[in-house]
């Protein structure tokens, strides 16, 4: 992504985020497991299995126990770096994050998984990280999340909705046309 495009998008996204935050009626996002009927459920389970098989090094297995901390400044830097390094492209299938990073491009799901992996490598807790896929205007889109509270998360989007991190409760309460399809990380699949 071009640096000027990123910073102008970041400024607009930040201003829009502040305006959204002024609106009343924030939503709560507590994870639940009522998602087995989603058309994406089998794809996510396949991704999880492939991901777990590729994590063969000692201490490289994801854990649900809270190991690590959420650092918001570091989260912002990793998000920015990933958007500047990985260009968005249209496509159908996800790739492993190593391929996305090597090629420097990927669909929104690829970008989200790469952000999640980079946050994990930086010491964020596995259980706080994830990807959420949504539907709007007849199309699907994905973004990475950091769920740092039991009922809310930070959205780390690729610029489709926002170039800056924004609270899910703020964005999704303002954008009623965006519907959550599924959320997942290394070991869980959920909905809100």
VEXZA-411086 format. One record per residue (C-alpha): x, y, z. Coordinates in pm, whole numbers, plus 50000, padded with zeros to 5 digits. Example, Ala and Ser with C-alpha at 12.3 -4.5 7.8 and 13.67 -1.06 7.14 Angstrom:
2
      u      v      w
  51230  49550  50780
  51367  49894  50714
//
This chain:
192
      u      v      w
  50000  50000  50000
  50126  50344  49921
  50233  50535  50233
  50036  50850  50145
  49719  50645  50087
  49768  50473  50421
  49817  50793  50624
  49529  50979  50458
  49306  50674  50513
  49428  50650  50871
  49338  51016  50940
  48989  50972  50790
  48936  50642  50974
  49038  50794  51306
  48802  51090  51260
  48518  50857  51157
  48592  50634  51458
  48558  50930  51693
  48225  51025  51531
  48100  50666  51560
  48202  50664  51927
  47968  50958  51995
  47666  50755  51884
  47456  50591  52156
  47372  50221  52177
  47702  50035  52176
  47677  49661  52119
  47823  49389  52340
  48036  49116  52182
  48059  48811  52404
  48177  48497  52225
  47939  48203  52196
  47972  47871  52017
  47638  47871  51828
  47810  47873  51492
  47814  47514  51367
  47553  47586  51098
  47768  47854  50932
  47875  47776  50573
  48226  47882  50676
  48252  47643  50973
  48407  47351  50779
  48659  47583  50608
  48765  47725  50943
  48807  47378  51095
  49024  47278  50797
  49237  47590  50846
  49276  47517  51219
  49386  47158  51153
  49637  47268  50887
  49766  47543  51114
  49813  47314  51415
  49996  47055  51204
  50238  47321  51081
  50322  47439  51436
  50570  47168  51524
  50837  47352  51724
  50856  47325  52102
  50637  47586  52275
  50488  47684  51939
  50147  47531  52007
  49870  47781  52082
  49741  47779  52439
  49418  47910  52591
  49589  48008  52916
  49664  48377  52939
  50029  48393  52842
  50141  48730  52719
  49992  49076  52734
  49796  49309  52508
  50004  49616  52424
  49788  49867  52233
  50081  50072  52099
  50248  49756  51967
  49914  49640  51823
  49889  49965  51625
  50247  49935  51494
  50198  49573  51380
  49868  49663  51214
  50025  49957  51029
  50331  49756  50923
  50119  49472  50787
  49893  49707  50588
  50197  49876  50435
  50365  49544  50348
  50075  49325  50230
  49860  49453  49946
  49497  49352  49913
  49402  49139  49616
  49080  48971  49518
  49065  48594  49527
  48876  48295  49657
  49096  48086  49886
  49310  48168  50187
  49682  48096  50196
  49913  48014  50486
  50049  48335  50641
  50406  48246  50534
  50295  48253  50167
  50104  48579  50219
  50411  48742  50375
  50643  48610  50101
  50417  48726  49817
  50327  49057  49985
  49961  49029  49890
  49646  48840  49980
  49271  48854  50027
  49133  49021  50342
  49136  48684  50520
  49506  48637  50436
  49587  48985  50565
  49391  48917  50885
  49565  48586  50951
  49904  48752  50893
  49816  49025  51147
  49705  48757  51396
  50031  48566  51353
  50243  48878  51391
  50059  48973  51709
  50112  48621  51842
  50484  48640  51759
  50497  48972  51948
  50369  48803  52267
  49994  48868  52260
  49787  48594  52429
  49655  48331  52185
  49305  48347  52330
  49283  48726  52274
  49362  48698  51901
  49129  48604  51622
  48976  48674  51284
  48616  48775  51225
  48443  48731  50889
  48147  48954  50811
  47901  49005  50528
  47785  49337  50387
  47637  49444  50054
  47634  49082  49939
  48006  49022  49989
  48230  48878  50257
  48518  49049  50431
  48751  48956  50718
  48951  49148  50975
  49181  49055  51262
  49070  49118  51620
  49221  49156  51963
  48952  49067  52218
  49099  49237  52524
  48776  49249  52726
  48508  48978  52766
  48250  49183  52571
  48445  49386  52314
  48737  49368  52071
  48966  49585  51862
  48905  49558  51486
  49225  49556  51280
  49092  49598  50927
  49274  49627  50594
  49123  49964  50502
  48790  49838  50368
  48621  49968  50684
  48907  50140  50867
  49281  50196  50844
  49305  50254  51219
  49215  50010  51497
  48858  50067  51611
  48643  49908  51881
  48401  49648  51746
  48125  49784  51970
  48170  50129  51817
  48199  50028  51452
  47934  49755  51439
  47678  49960  51632
  47717  50239  51374
  47722  50006  51071
  47406  49797  51101
  47455  49675  50741
  47758  49467  50848
  47668  49121  50986
  47910  48891  51169
  47929  48545  51010
  48198  48371  51215
  48498  48431  51438
  48793  48200  51489
  49145  48166  51620
  49384  47872  51650
  49150  47652  51855
  48803  47809  51883
  48520  47897  51645
  48252  48137  51764
  47985  48392  51687
  47862  48698  51879
//
